[in-house]
Amino acid sequence: MKKITVGGVPEHYNYPWKLTTRNEEFKDLFDEVVWKDYPSGTGAMCQDLRASELDVAIILTEGVTRDILNGNDSRILQVYVDSPLIWGVHTGSQNNFEKPYTLEGKKIAISRFNSGSHLMSYVYADQMGWTLTEDDFVVVNDLQGAVDSLQKGETHYFLWEKFTTKPRVDSGELKMIDECPTPWPCFVIVVKNEVYNKYKVEIDLMIKRVKEKAEKVYQDDDLISNVSKEFGLLQEDVILWHHNLRWNTENTPISMDELEKPIQFLRALNMIPDQGKEEMKKQLLGNEKLRI
């Protein structure tokens, strides 16, 4: 049986993927396409790609770039979201942190190492002029774990996509005291090499259909209400998110130029091996001549 498992965070960005899999729009390509939610994010997806428990991932650019360059046998196919992810800098509602500078030297909650919450903490620290070490982080697994940890005072702040956490802010569980946009396209589409070698034509067609769906639903009059219901967000928050959203609807391979910023960031932190551009290109994009 031709079965493929696709995974991503259970967030609004993945609405086109959820629609197409739910509507069985790939049944001529595969006998079964399974969508798998990853509430704990990029680190968990990287782990499952390595373990061959996940075939295709809609995943944060910086996290998967690091993991592939450190031995994950997968490749980046295309950009999925061109617009930056806006990370909220959150703290527990009961504490006295009100200004970003008060967070210097405090404990940071992360879903796991190599996750977006981990790597973007370094981006934020760089913007603030701080230096971090691995001892600054506490693994809390997911958003609920972060809420619990912050409320208990075990950790002091946590970075997560701001619209996903907005209901927690509105309820008083969290407060957001700053924002940190991703300085590169935020989500890419990644596939296990062995899976792509086996199902290249089918996977390319699957991605093409998802991007066509994204282009269509972006202009759909019902998008705001549908996303609001699907992900439990207020309509006014979905409107704000939609205003800045740019799904990548071009069915073109990613290039090394598009990965230059995250590579420079990871290299500066000594998170990737020291190697030349051609070697990195082979690892990140595969060996196809079409990839430039």
C-alpha positions, 0 to 999 in steps of 0.5 A: 500500500502506498502510504505517506505520513505528513506532519506539522504543528497544529496551527493556522499556517497548515490549514491548506494541508489539513483541508487537502488531507481531510478531503482526500485530494491525494487519493490518486497519488497515494492509497493513504495520506495521514496528517499528524499534528506535532504540538511540540514542534520542530524538534519532535518532527526532526526526531521522527524524520530521523526515525522514519516515523514521518515522511514529509514535514512542514517545519521551521526553516532554522531547525530543520536546516540545523538538523539536516546539516547534523545528519538528518537524512532528509532534504528541503524541497520548497518554501511553504510560508514566505512571511516571517513567523511572529514569535511572542515573548511570553511570561507568567501572568503572575510575575513582575516581568513587564519590560523585555530587559528584565528577562536578561539572565532568566530561565527560558522554557523550550519545547525541546532542543533544536525546536523553534522555541530554542533557536529563536531564543538565540535570535531574540537574545542577539537582538537584545544584546544578551549571551545565552548558554545551554544552561539557560534552557528548561525543556517543557515539551509543549505549550501547556508545559510552558504555561505550567512551568511559567506559572510555577516560576520554574522558568521565566519566559517562553517564545511561541507563535503569538496568535497560537498563544493569544487565547492563553494571553486573553485568559490570563494564563500568560502575558506577552511583553515583546515580539521577535519576528523570524528573519527569514521565510519561516516554514519549509517543506521537507522530505525523507530522502529515501521517501522522495527517491521512491515517490518523487513524482507523487510528492511533487504533485502533492505539494503543487496541489497544496499550494494551489489550495493555499492560493485559493483559500487565501482569497476565500471569503470564509477563510477568517471564520473557518480558521477561527473555528478550526484553531480556536482563535478570535476572528479579529486575531485571524484577520491580523494574522491573514493581513501579514500572511504570505503562503508561498504559492510558487511551485519552485525548488528552494535555493541556497540563497534563501537559506543563507540567513539561517545558515549564517545564524547557525554558523555563528552559534557553532551549531552546524559543522564547518563545511563548504557551500557545495557540501551543504547544498548536497545535504540540504537540497539533494543532488538534483541538477534542477536545484540551483 
